[in-house]
Amino acid sequence: MSATRGPYDEAMERAVAHARTWLDTVGTRSVPPRTSVAEILTKIGPLPAEPLSAAEVVDELALLAEPGLMAIGSGRFFGWVMGGTLPAALAADWLVTAWDQNTGMCYATPGTAAIEEASGEWLLELLDLPRSSAVGFATGATTANATCLAAGRQAVLAAAGWDVEANGLAGGPPVRVLVGDEGHVSVDLALRYLGLGAPKRVAADAQGRLEVEALDRALSDAPSAVPTLVCLQAGNLHSGAFDPFGSAVEVAHRYGAWVHVDGAFGLWAAAAPSLRYLVDGLSGADSWATDAHKTLNVPYDCGIAVVRDPGPLRAAMGASASYLPTDGSLEPFERVPEMSRRARGVPVWAALRSLGRSGVAELVAGMARNAQAIASGLAAIDGATVLNDVVYTQVCVTFGDDERTRAVTAAVIADGTAWMSGSRWQGRDVLRVSVSNWSTDDDDIRASMDAVRRAVAAVG
């Protein structure tokens, strides 16, 4: 006699079947989507009048979405900086959804809150950041940057005698923000969220690294009492280059500035002994942001905010109410903007537990090796010029003038074998390669280089 089937069984079985089909084929399918938003919306139509069974809804959803899915999990996807998903992290994320825990308070959801706390402790150890730092799991690198910079804003204004949490920004001393000339737009966006406006740009070298002498000059333009945030970068979007943290942090702290590091994908270099030289001096900063979906390969969405001093973070993000029980320790909801959220740190725990310290080191170092192999393959193509020093996971290449580079980029994407993003760097159009997937192997690299060679031949 079979067990009674519950209300979730059939829908979950269909979801598993569709997920298996996707995962079994994502490595071999054409990378670009095969349809558009408008075409999918036409098929969806208006809201139906009558209900549909859960299993049928899952089938319909998979049928509608599949042609419009980008094979981001493919080992031949090198677009933007988007990682794949490790098996343990994917399975853990499914459990997070099934458990449906609001991981904002330790009292209410100790199971997931404890696992997130362990994730944070492991991350601090792995990245060699101050062990007493607070770790919060936000939606992505942009929100993680905003979280850290909110703590920084609170700290520098408090040092100037202004309580921004009580009084707001109006009437208070202006906050000066300095960012390298090639700082990522997500930092600009985070500053806009915080009402701080556009930052002052500081000169960068040919690889996009902030110049410490220029930072010193910019800081000396105003008295040291001026509330100041300095944003450094671990991993330039185009070159993969890292700011000189040791000297930059020393200069910034000399002027009383809060130093934040945007390490969306580059912070993970600290976990690989062969790449640790890139982040020398990193731990001297005051806050750090990264995105676990990128280099660590956990499912969307999972930004990570790390703040050395939990006090300013709690002042910026925390709240109190009679219905929010707490024992006085820093609660999960006091570390990120959301009071209600899923347990994003659980897939991080699963990824770290499955890899271990040595596995994380090899994951990161392997991505850098693959980037170097791709750079070598591209440089061997007639007319191609690799523009950056390939020290990490990014490669930028041109194929002559801008028009030809754009044509080759379009031909690579149309080919479908691999996806590489077009971009513009230092006044030139480029084909940009971001190696971010745990599954990329030698066969993927060979197939991708063949696709670029076909594209170059097609363009002529």
N, C-alpha and C positions, 0 to 999 in steps of 0.2 A: 504494500500500500504506500503510495507516494506521499511525501510530506505536503502539507498545504502550501500553496504558492502565495507569496505576499504581493502587495501592490507594486513593489519596485522590481520584482523579478524579471518580468518579460522585457520591460524597457531597458533594464541594465544589461540583459543578455544581448539585446540588439545593439546597445551602445558599445559593448565589448567587441561584438562582431565587426562593426564599422571601424572601430579604433584599430583592431588587428589588421584589417584590410589596408588602412592608411599607413600604419607603421611598417607593414610588409612591403609596401610599394614605394614609400617616400624616397628611398635611396636610388630607385631606378627610373622614376617618372620624370617627365620634363619639368624643369624647375618653375617656370612662370605659370601663373594662373591662365586658364583657357577662356575666361569669360569676363564680363564687366559687372559692376554694381547695378547698372541700369537693366541689364538682361536678367539678372537674378531677381530684381524687384518686380519685373514684368511677370515672371513665373510665380512669385509669391502672391501677388494680387491683394485684394481687400481682406479684412478680417472675416473669417467664415462665421456663419450664423450658428452652426452646430458643433458640438464637441467631437474630439477624435481621441482614440485610445493613446496612452502614453507610448506604447511600442510603435504605433503607426506614426506618431509625431517624430520619434527618433529616426525612423526610416526616411520620412519626408525631409527632415533637417539635413541628414547626410546627403541625400540626393540633390538638394538645392545647393548646399555649400561646396560640395566636392569639386566642381569645375572651377570654382573661384578661389581655391586654396593654393597658396604659394608653398612650395616645398622647402620651407625654411629649415626643416630638420635634415635636409639632404647634405651629404658631405661635399656637394658641389655648389652650395649656396654661400656666397661671399659678399652679400649685400649689406650695406649700412654696417652696424655691428650687432648682429643678432645671432645668439647661440642656438644650439639645438636643446635637446632634453635628455639627460641621463636616465636610464631605465628605473633606477631606484627613486629618483626624484619624481618621475612621472607617476609611478605607482603610489608614492606618498601623497602626491597632490590629489589623486583620486580619493584616498582615504580622508584627506582634509575636507573635501567636498561632502563625502558621505557623513563624516562626523558633524560637520556644520557647526563648529564651535566659534563663538564670537571671542576671539583671543585678545580681548582688551584688558581683562582683569584676572589676576592670579586666583582670586577667591572663586570666581565663577567657572574658570576652565583651567584647572591646574595641570591637566594632562598635556595639553598643547602649549601652555605657557611655560612649563618646565622644559619641554623639548626646545622651544625657542630660546630660552635662557642658555641652555647648553650650546645651542648653535652659535649664539653670540660669543660665549666664552671660547669656543673652538676657533672662531674667526679671529678673535683678538690674538690668540696664540699663533695661529697659522700666518697671519699678516704682520706679526711682531708689533702690535700696537699696544699702548698702555693698558694693562690688564684691568684697571679700575674704570675704564671707559664705559659709557652707556651705549648699547646697541639697539637700534630700532629697525623694524622691517616695514618699509614704506612701499608705495606702488611701483616706483622705478627710480632711476638715477636723478631725474628732474626733481621729484618730490623729496628724495633723500638730500639733494643739494639744498633745497628750500628749508628742510628741517634743520640741517646743520647751520645754515646761514641765519636762520631765525634765532638759534641759540647764540650765535656770534653777535648778532644785532643786539640781543638782550644784554650780553656781557659787556660790550664796549660802551653802550649807552649807560648801563649801571655804573661803570667806572667813571663816566663823565657826570654822574649825579642825576641821571634821568631814568625814571621808571617807565619804560615803554609799554609794559604790560598793563599798567594802570592808566597812563596818560596818552597812549598812542604816540604817533610820530609828530603830529602838529604841535608846533611850539618848542619842540626839543632840538638839540643840536643835530645838524646834518651828519649823516654817516658817509664817510668817504669809502669807496670800494675800488680796489685796484685789481685788474685781471690782465693776464698776458694777452698780447695782440691776437693770438690764435686760440683763446679760450673758447670752449664750446658754448653754443647758443643756449643750452639748457641752463647754464649758470645765469645768463642774462634773463631768461624766463623766470628763474627762481627769485632773482632780485626784484623783478617786476611784481611777482606775487607778494613780496614783502614790503612793497612801497618804497624801495630804495632807488628805483630808476636805473638808468644805464650806468655801467661802471666806467671808470677811466682806464683806457687801454695803455699797457706798458709794452715797450718794444720787445720783439722776439727775434731769434736768430733764423737762419735759413731753414732749419728743421722745425721751427715753431716753438722752440724752448724760450721761456721768459728770460730776459737778460737781467741779471742781478744788479748790475750797475745802473740800469735804467730804473729798476725798482727803487733803488736807494735814492736816486734823484727825485723820483715822483713822491716818495715819502717825505723827503726833506723840504718839499714845497710848502708844507703846512706844519704848524706846531705839533709836537708829539701828543698833545692832549686831544687832538681831533679824533673822534671815534673812527676807527679804521678797520676794514676787513680786507684781507689779501687772499685772492683765490689762485691757487696753483693747480697744475694739471699733471695727472699721471696717465699718460697715453694720449698723444695728439691724434685727433680724428683722422688725419691724412698720413702723417709720418710715423705715428706710434711713439714719437719722442716724449721724453719726460723732463719736466722742469728740474733745475738743480736745487733739490729740496734743502739740503744742508745749509748752503749759503743763503738761499732766499728766506728760509725760516729765521735764521739768525738775524738778518737785516730787518725783517718785518717785526720781530719781537723787540728789537732794539727801539723801535718807534711805538711800541705798545699795541701793535695790531694783532687782531685775531687772524690766524692762518687756517684757511680751509683748503682741502685737496679734493678736487673733482677727479675721482679715479674710476669712472664708470666701467671701463674694461681693463685699465692698466694697473689698478691697485693690486691685482692678483699676481703681478710680477714678484711681489714680496714673498710669495709662497714657493717660488722656484729658485733653488740655490744658484743656478746658472744665470738667472736674470736679476738677482737681488741687487746687484750693483746699480741698476737703473733707478732704484728707489732709496738710495742712500740718504739718510736724513729725514725720511718720510715720517717717522714716528715722533718727530719734534713738533709737528703741527698740532692744532687744537681740535680739528674735526676732519672727517673723511667720509666720502660718499662713494658707493659703487652700486653695480647692478648685477645680481647673481644670475639673471637670465643670460647675460652675455658670456663671460668667460667660464663661470662655474656650470653653466648649462642646466639650470633648473627651469621649470615652466614659468611662463608669464603669470602674474607680475610679481617682481621681487627686488625692489631697491633696498639698500642697506645704508642706514645713517649711523655713524659712529662719532660720539662726542666725548672728548677727554674728561671734561668736568660735567657730571650729570646735573649740577645745580642750574646753570643757564638753560639747559634743555628742558628740565621740568618747568622752569618759569615760563618758557616760551610755549610749550606744548601741553602742559598739565592743566587739570581742572579738578574741582572738588564739588561734591554734592552728597547729600545725606544718603542717597540710594546707591552710591558707589563705595562699597566696602573696601577698605585698604588697611594694611598693617603698618603703613608708613614708608615701606620700601618703594622704589621706583617702579610703577606699574607699566605694563606694556603700552597702555593708551597714553601715557605721559612721555612717550619717546617718538611718536609720529603724529601727523595731523589728525588721523582718524580715531574716533572712540570705538567704533564698531568695524571689525575687519576679520577676514579669514586668517588662518594660521599660516602665513607665508613662510615663517621660519622653519616649518616642519620639513618641506622638501629640501631646504638648505641642509638641515640635519641629515637627511637621508643621503644627499649627494656626498657630504663630507664623510659620513659613516661608511659608505660604499667604497670611496676612494682611499681614505686614510691620508696621512700627510704625504707619503710618497706618491700616491696616485694623483693628488692635486698638483704636486710639483711636476709630474710627468705630463699631466693634462695641459698645463700652461706652457711648459717648455716645448711640448710637441706642437702646439699651435704656432709658436715662434719659429720652430724648424720648418714647418709647412709653409709659412710665409716666406722664409728665405728660399725654399725650393721653388715656390711660385715666382719669386723675383728673378731667380736664375733662369727659369724657363721663359719668362717674358723678355728678359734682356737678350736672349738668344734669337728672338724674332726680329727679322729685318725691319728696321725703321722704328723699333720700340726703344724707349728710353725710360728707365726706372729713375724717378726723381728723388726719392727719399733714401736715407740710410735705413735699411731694414733691420731694426734692432728689436722689434717686438712682433706684432701681428698684422701690421698695416703695410700695404704696398700701393704706390701711386705710379702710374705709367702713362706716357703719352705716345702717340703714333705719328708724330710730325706736328702739323698745325692743328688748331682747335677743331676745324671742320672735319678733318680726317679722324681725329680722336673720337669725336662724337659719332661719326659714322661707324667706326669699329665697335664702339660701345653698344650702339643700337643693333649691330649685326650679332654681337655676342648674345645679347638678350633674346633676339629673335631666334637664334639657333636652339635655345632651350636647354642645352646640356648643362650650362652653369649660369649663375647669376652674379654679375659684378656691377657695382653701381657707378654711374657717371657722377662726376663732381667737378668742382673748380677749386684749385689750390694755387695760391701765390700768382694769380693772374693768368693761369693756364687751365684749360679743360683737361681732365684726367679720367682714366679708368681706375677706379679705386677698389682694391681687394681687401676685405676684412676676414681674416681667418678666425672663426669663433666657434666652430662645431667640433665636438668631441669625436665625431665619427669620420671626419675627413682623413682619407688615407692616400697612399701613393697612387692607387688606381684613379681616385677622384682627381688628383692633381694632374695626372697624365691626360685624362679625358678633358679636363678644363683647359689645359694648354692646347690640346688639339682643337678645341672649340675656338680659342682665340686665334690660332693660326688660320682656321677656316674663315673667320671673320675678316682677318687682314687680307687674305687672298680674295675674298668676295668684294671688299672695298677697292682693292687694286692699288 
